[in-house]
């Protein structure tokens, strides 16, 4: 059963991409540029602003408690920082969570709470928070806003119960896989699992993952073009789990070990650490600035509209203006928040423009030179 209650309603209309025939030489140049550019598998993450919380009833008290937990869940996911809960601004906002959501619903579950020696059915409270209000709150608290295009994370995890070792696959319903998927959803990280076909098994064995042969793991990961790789081994004892982990971001391995008494606690710690590290690279801080962006291959009014719309849609961009148009090249001035490196990372993940050069204009202001890629109208 699903019961939906809306505080307000709205209707949005979107237009899909169009297309047209492109000059062969121009298209060949774009293809060549793409081949020279390292591929990435950034993934648009849905439901960044949706929280799910288990509650014991549908009364007003449980709704407010659930909304408070859900608001904090969304703030951590959007900011990429667990410390946001310590902000006085956030502490104050948590007292009035109803100011930040527009719809909630309940679903029945097969789970229960034990209250006073009695088992009480648990309800899944799903809350839809208003993106603009959440982003504003995150910025007011002095934290970055992490957009929906998130870096992909490839998993190579081996598990041992003391008798045999095996690799964890996506289709399994083991406690560890369920915990990995749940915690990754909580932090807004898209996970990739190896398909374990002949190519995978010929490049990397369970023993090599267990032994943390990083070179072999890197080589086997190339076919998936992930933005980050995490590898781990989990030893199951009678009463506890021991994890030995390492993740690779931009070619640098970082190791980490932990012990827990259940899969949820074991996995939560490592996913949180990885999400924090990725957010530090991709999320946007609150510093303000401006830079110049030159975009070439804008050879039609349709392309011009698409480029302008795209730049203005980027989370770091506060304002944009066109300074000059010369042939098929347009020079923009962008007012931004965060560092230019973070803007470049977001554009790289989106794969709508290819970086040609990074330098300075005649006045010494930072200038990014891009090529607009076909198929993004």
Order of alpha helices (4+ residues) and beta strands (2+ residues): beta-alpha-beta-beta-alpha-alpha-beta-beta-alpha-beta-beta-beta-alpha-beta-alpha-alpha-alpha-beta-beta-beta-alpha-beta-alpha-beta-beta-alpha-beta-beta
